[in-house]
Amino acid sequence: MAGLALVAAPNQSATSAPPGATTRTGAPPATAPTTAVVEKKAKKKGSRGIRALRRAKSRAGAPYSYGADGPHAFDCSGLTQWVYKKLGRKLPHSSSGQVGHTFKVKKPRKGDLVFFYGSGGVYHVGIYAGKRDGRRWVWHAPRPGERVQKDPIWTGSHFIRRVKY
């Protein structure tokens, strides 16, 4: 008398239950997460850049205050410092100082830092929010009397760099 062997079909484990099966309690059998579930979790978390944008957007409407670094008021470098601190990166509290904590990129991504400069050097920083209607946008704390907001980049005297990780 020959023994009975349990053989698994391709893409099934030998212990998996047939589709629609339930356990004695009436609950469906436990299974490993499908790739769709894993991918959904990854999308929910987002890239560092997207998370940086979410943090900046969460501060929309916070007032500008010279030297402030959040969470209820900001100056420009205080906003970028606060956002990246929430992502585990330490940046100095000056726009020119933050340049040294970034590197050049060929194609900017959302969440990169936008540095504005004039004859005296870097004077302002914001967080790149992407392109829309042919314009590049930035989240920033503009100036006294204004609030954290998203604006189109207003000058060609800027450069975009990525925070080092």
Backbone torsions as a table, in degrees:
resi	resn	phi	psi	omega
1	MET	NA	124.8	-177.7
2	ALA	-81.9	147.3	178.3
3	GLY	-77.3	161.1	180.0
4	LEU	-96.9	128.3	-179.5
5	ALA	-109.0	142.1	176.6
6	LEU	-97.8	118.3	-177.6
7	VAL	-117.8	134.9	179.1
8	ALA	-90.9	137.9	174.4
9	ALA	-76.2	157.5	178.2
10	PRO	-54.2	142.7	179.6
11	ASN	64.7	18.0	174.5
12	GLN	-133.8	145.5	173.7
13	SER	-91.0	160.3	-178.5
14	ALA	-65.7	-20.1	-177.1
15	THR	-103.0	0.8	-176.9
16	SER	-74.5	145.0	-179.8
17	ALA	-84.9	154.6	177.8
18	PRO	-65.6	155.8	179.8
19	PRO	-56.4	137.0	178.0
20	GLY	85.0	-3.4	-179.4
21	ALA	-72.4	155.0	176.1
22	THR	-129.5	163.5	176.7
23	THR	-85.0	179.2	179.2
24	ARG	-59.9	-27.5	-180.0
25	THR	-81.5	-6.9	-179.0
26	GLY	93.3	-5.0	179.5
27	ALA	-85.4	150.4	176.6
28	PRO	-65.7	150.7	-179.7
29	PRO	-64.1	148.5	179.4
30	ALA	-70.3	138.8	177.4
31	THR	-136.4	162.6	175.6
32	ALA	-70.6	151.8	179.5
33	PRO	-61.0	141.0	177.2
34	THR	-77.1	166.5	178.5
35	THR	-62.6	-30.7	178.7
36	ALA	-62.9	-40.5	179.2
37	VAL	-67.1	-44.6	179.7
38	VAL	-61.8	-44.6	179.5
39	GLU	-63.3	-38.5	179.6
40	LYS	-62.7	-41.9	178.2
41	LYS	-62.9	-41.6	179.9
42	ALA	-64.1	-41.7	179.8
43	LYS	-64.9	-38.1	-178.0
44	LYS	-61.8	-39.0	-178.6
45	LYS	-69.6	-47.2	177.7
46	GLY	81.6	164.8	177.8
47	SER	-72.6	166.4	177.6
48	ARG	-56.9	-42.1	-179.3
49	GLY	-62.0	-43.3	179.2
50	ILE	-66.6	-40.2	178.0
51	ARG	-64.7	-37.2	177.1
52	ALA	-62.7	-43.2	178.3
53	LEU	-62.7	-41.9	178.6
54	ARG	-60.0	-43.1	179.8
55	ARG	-63.5	-45.1	179.9
56	ALA	-62.3	-45.5	-179.5
57	LYS	-62.3	-32.6	-179.9
58	SER	-66.0	-17.3	179.1
59	ARG	-99.3	5.1	178.8
60	ALA	-52.1	131.1	179.1
61	GLY	93.0	-10.4	177.0
62	ALA	-67.4	139.7	-176.9
63	PRO	-72.2	151.9	172.3
64	TYR	-76.4	136.4	173.6
65	SER	-148.2	120.8	-176.7
66	TYR	-55.0	128.7	178.0
67	GLY	83.8	-3.8	-176.9
68	ALA	-82.1	142.3	179.6
69	ASP	-129.8	33.1	170.2
70	GLY	89.5	178.4	2.8
71	PRO	-88.5	-3.6	-175.5
72	HIS	-106.4	-12.0	176.7
73	ALA	-150.5	152.3	-174.6
74	PHE	-147.5	154.0	156.8
75	ASP	-105.2	-179.6	-171.5
76	CYS	-60.7	-50.2	-177.7
77	SER	-74.9	-24.3	175.2
78	GLY	-65.9	-36.8	177.5
79	LEU	-65.4	-50.0	-178.8
80	THR	-65.3	-37.7	177.3
81	GLN	-62.2	-46.6	-178.5
82	TRP	-63.2	-45.8	-179.4
83	VAL	-58.9	-50.1	-176.2
84	TYR	-74.4	-24.7	173.3
85	LYS	-63.2	-39.4	177.8
86	LYS	-64.9	-21.5	178.9
87	LEU	-98.9	7.5	176.1
88	GLY	89.7	14.0	-179.8
89	ARG	-116.1	136.2	177.2
90	LYS	-97.3	127.3	175.6
91	LEU	-123.8	147.9	175.5
92	PRO	-70.0	163.5	-178.7
93	HIS	-95.5	59.6	170.7
94	SER	-158.5	140.0	-177.4
95	SER	-62.5	-41.9	-179.9
96	SER	-68.9	-34.0	177.6
97	GLY	-68.2	-31.2	-179.5
98	GLN	-69.8	-24.3	178.6
99	VAL	-56.2	-39.8	-178.3
100	GLY	-68.4	-9.1	179.2
101	HIS	-106.2	19.7	-178.6
102	THR	-131.3	170.1	174.7
103	PHE	-135.7	157.6	-178.3
104	LYS	-66.3	146.9	175.6
105	VAL	-134.4	146.8	177.4
106	LYS	-79.1	-42.7	-179.5
107	LYS	-119.6	113.3	179.8
108	PRO	-65.7	148.2	175.5
109	ARG	-120.9	155.8	176.0
110	LYS	-55.7	137.3	-179.3
111	GLY	96.8	-13.5	174.9
112	ASP	-66.7	163.5	178.6
113	LEU	-94.4	137.7	177.8
114	VAL	-107.1	120.4	179.6
115	PHE	-106.5	132.3	178.7
116	PHE	-107.6	138.7	-175.8
117	TYR	-137.1	158.7	175.7
118	GLY	-139.6	-162.1	-177.7
119	SER	-63.3	-24.1	179.7
120	GLY	-91.8	3.3	-179.4
121	GLY	106.1	-160.3	-178.6
122	VAL	-70.7	130.3	-179.2
123	TYR	-124.8	-8.3	-175.6
124	HIS	-156.0	151.9	178.3
125	VAL	-142.9	148.6	176.5
126	GLY	-149.9	-177.2	-177.8
127	ILE	-111.6	123.7	-177.4
128	TYR	-62.9	127.4	-176.9
129	ALA	-108.6	4.3	178.1
130	GLY	99.6	-174.0	-177.5
131	LYS	-109.6	140.2	174.5
132	ARG	-149.6	134.6	179.9
133	ASP	54.4	37.6	177.6
134	GLY	75.3	6.5	-179.6
135	ARG	-118.4	148.6	173.7
136	ARG	-90.6	142.8	-175.7
137	TRP	-120.7	155.2	-177.8
138	VAL	-141.7	139.2	168.7
139	TRP	-92.2	131.3	-178.3
140	HIS	-160.4	167.9	171.7
141	ALA	-104.5	100.4	-166.2
142	PRO	-66.9	-58.2	-172.5
143	ARG	-169.7	168.0	177.5
144	PRO	-55.0	139.7	-179.4
145	GLY	88.7	-8.1	179.4
146	GLU	-114.3	174.0	-177.1
147	ARG	-124.0	162.9	176.5
148	VAL	-56.4	129.2	-175.5
149	GLN	-157.0	167.7	175.5
150	LYS	-102.8	127.4	-179.5
151	ASP	-134.3	157.1	170.7
152	PRO	-70.1	147.1	176.7
153	ILE	-66.3	127.3	-167.8
154	TRP	-98.7	-4.3	-176.7
155	THR	-145.2	155.9	174.1
156	GLY	-81.8	-9.5	-178.5
157	SER	-86.8	68.0	178.4
158	HIS	-148.9	161.9	171.1
159	PHE	-143.9	155.7	-175.2
160	ILE	-119.9	131.5	-179.6
161	ARG	-136.3	159.8	-179.0
162	ARG	-103.8	140.7	178.2
163	VAL	-68.3	134.7	179.0
164	LYS	-70.3	141.0	176.1
165	TYR	-124.0	NA	NA
